[in-house]
């Protein structure tokens, strides 16, 4: 959806005061989240890894609609030392939305592929850990984080074992980090199958509207 599509569902000041960082915000569900936040008055930054032109086009779209947005290049599976661009002297996030993901492919029935599992963990556990360590080391106030998960952890589709195991580990780590860090507040949301750039490539998959589900999650974060 475009900024104009989303604007009708969001009150202009709904998220004013938020300094929102959307990791993986240049496409898919992260892009929808980014546009919701911007339409609601948040000051947003988002990360991309590939596609600098597309990221800058997204910045231009948000600014043309009256929003405040910047794009930063981050590789969540790269060295943590290169993630210092997240926080600057005059800007640090109050809210973090973590949508980094590799391509989600269907696994092989009856076979657990360790390499696929470990690659998912690089994004869903290691990447989240590195991003949050940079933010928590650079800020002093409360930080609110949205960790998106999936209804697959309940439904247990038989060809998604590697994804389910990695997301389960990510959820557990997010809960552990919240316990260990009193000023961090993490919301873990298990979404149903939502329409995105990944699900649109899979035939015969019923999906739900992403905007409504993400808007509900964002509104609840921090309450």
C-alpha positions in Angstrom: 0.0 0.0 0.0 1.1 3.6 -0.7 1.2 6.4 1.8 -2.1 7.6 0.5 -3.7 4.2 0.9 -2.5 4.0 4.6 -3.3 7.6 5.5 -7.0 7.0 5.7 -6.6 4.3 8.4 -4.2 6.3 10.7 -4.9 9.4 12.7 -2.1 12.0 11.9 -0.9 12.4 15.5 -1.4 8.8 16.6 2.4 8.1 16.9 3.7 11.6 17.3 6.7 11.7 19.7 8.0 8.3 18.6 11.5 8.1 17.2 10.9 4.8 15.4 13.6 2.6 13.9 12.3 -0.1 11.5 14.8 -2.8 10.8 14.1 -4.2 7.4 11.7 -1.4 6.5 12.5 -1.0 2.8 10.0 -3.7 1.7 7.4 -6.2 2.7 5.8 -6.0 6.2 8.5 -3.6 7.4 7.6 -1.1 4.7 3.9 -1.3 5.7 4.9 -0.7 9.3 7.1 2.2 8.3 4.3 3.9 6.4 1.8 3.4 9.2 4.2 5.0 11.7 5.0 7.9 9.4 1.3 8.5 8.6 0.7 8.7 12.4 3.4 11.4 12.9 6.4 9.3 14.1 9.9 10.4 13.1 11.2 7.3 11.3 14.4 5.7 10.3 14.6 2.4 8.5 17.3 0.0 7.4 17.9 -1.6 4.1 20.6 -3.9 2.9 20.2 -4.0 -0.9 18.3 -1.6 -3.1 19.6 1.9 -2.2 17.5 3.5 -5.0 14.3 1.8 -3.8 15.1 2.9 -0.2 15.6 6.5 -1.3 12.4 6.4 -3.4 10.6 5.3 -0.2 12.2 8.2 1.8 11.0 10.6 -1.0 7.4 9.1 -0.9 7.2 9.6 2.9 8.6 13.1 2.8 6.3 14.1 0.0 3.4 13.1 2.3 4.7 15.3 5.1 6.6 12.7 7.0 10.1 12.7 8.5 12.2 9.7 7.3 15.8 8.6 6.6 17.3 5.4 5.3 20.4 3.7 6.7 22.2 0.7 5.2 22.6 -2.1 7.7 23.5 -5.8 7.3 22.0 -7.4 10.4 24.2 -10.5 9.9 27.3 -8.5 9.6 29.7 -7.2 12.3 28.1 -5.3 15.1 30.8 -2.6 14.8 29.3 -1.4 11.6 25.9 -0.8 13.1 26.8 2.4 15.0 24.9 4.5 12.3 21.7 3.4 14.2 22.2 6.0 16.9 23.6 9.6 16.4 24.3 12.4 18.8 21.0 14.0 18.0 18.9 10.9 17.3 18.2 7.6 19.0 15.2 5.4 18.8 12.5 5.2 21.4 10.8 2.3 19.5 12.3 -0.5 17.4 10.4 -2.7 14.9 12.4 -5.7 13.8 11.4 -7.1 10.4 14.8 -8.4 9.2 14.4 -11.8 7.5 15.9 -13.9 4.8 13.8 -15.4 2.0 11.4 -17.8 3.6 11.3 -21.0 1.5 9.3 -24.1 2.2 11.5 -26.9 3.6 11.6 -30.6 2.7 9.0 -32.9 4.2 10.5 -35.3 6.8 13.9 -33.7 6.8 15.3 -31.0 9.1 17.9 -28.9 7.3 20.5 -27.6 9.8 22.0 -25.0 7.4 18.5 -23.5 6.8 17.8 -23.4 10.5 21.2 -21.7 11.3 20.6 -19.1 8.5 17.2 -18.2 10.0 18.8 -17.9 13.4 21.4 -15.4 12.0 18.4 -13.1 11.4 15.9 -13.9 14.1 18.3 -14.3 17.0 21.8 -13.0 16.3 20.7 -10.0 14.2 18.1 -8.9 16.8 20.7 -9.3 19.6 23.2 -7.2 17.8 20.7 -4.4 16.9 19.4 -4.2 20.5 22.9 -4.2 22.0 23.8 -1.2 19.9 20.6 0.6 20.9 20.7 -0.2 24.6 24.4 0.7 24.8 23.7 4.1 23.2 20.5 5.1 25.1 19.4 5.6 28.7 15.7 5.8 28.6 12.9 3.3 28.0 13.0 1.4 24.7 10.0 -0.4 23.2 10.5 -3.2 20.7 8.2 -5.1 18.4 9.4 -8.6 17.6 7.1 -10.1 14.9 6.6 -13.8 15.0 4.1 -16.2 13.3 1.0 -18.3 13.9 3.1 -21.1 12.4 4.5 -21.6 15.9 1.0 -22.8 16.8 -0.1 -24.4 13.6 3.2 -26.3 13.0 3.1 -26.8 9.2 5.1 -29.8 8.4 7.5 -28.2 5.9 8.4 -25.2 8.1 10.4 -26.9 10.9 13.5 -24.8 10.5 11.6 -21.5 10.4 9.5 -22.5 13.4 12.6 -23.6 15.5 14.4 -20.4 14.7 11.5 -18.1 15.4 10.9 -20.0 18.7 14.5 -19.3 19.6 14.1 -15.6 18.7 11.0 -15.3 20.9 12.8 -16.9 23.8 15.8 -14.6 23.4 13.5 -11.5 23.2 11.8 -12.5 26.4 15.1 -13.2 28.1 16.5 -9.8 27.0 13.4 -8.0 28.4 13.9 -9.8 31.8 17.6 -8.8 31.9 16.9 -5.2 30.8 14.2 -3.5 32.9 14.0 -0.5 30.7 13.4 -2.6 27.6 9.8 -3.6 26.8 9.3 -6.2 24.1 6.0 -7.1 22.4 6.0 -10.4 20.6 3.2 -10.8 18.1 2.4 -14.0 16.3 0.8 -12.8 13.1 -1.4 -14.8 10.8 -0.4 -15.2 7.2 -0.3 -11.6 6.0 -0.1 -10.3 2.4 3.5 -9.4 1.7 6.1 -9.6 -1.0 7.0 -13.1 0.2 3.5 -14.6 0.5 2.5 -13.2 -2.9 5.0 -15.5 -4.5 3.4 -18.6 -2.9 0.4 -20.1 -4.7 -2.8 -21.2 -2.9 -1.9 -19.4 0.4 -4.8 -17.4 2.0 -3.5 -14.1 3.5 -5.0 -11.3 5.5 -4.6 -7.6 5.2 -1.3 -6.5 6.7 -2.2 -2.9 7.4 -4.9 -3.7 10.0 -2.8 -6.2 11.9 0.3 -4.1 12.0 -1.7 -1.0 13.0 -3.2 -2.9 16.0 0.3 -4.1 17.1 1.9 -0.7 16.8 -1.0 1.0 18.8 -0.5 -1.6 21.6 3.2 -1.2 21.8 4.1 0.6 25.0 0.7 0.4 26.6 
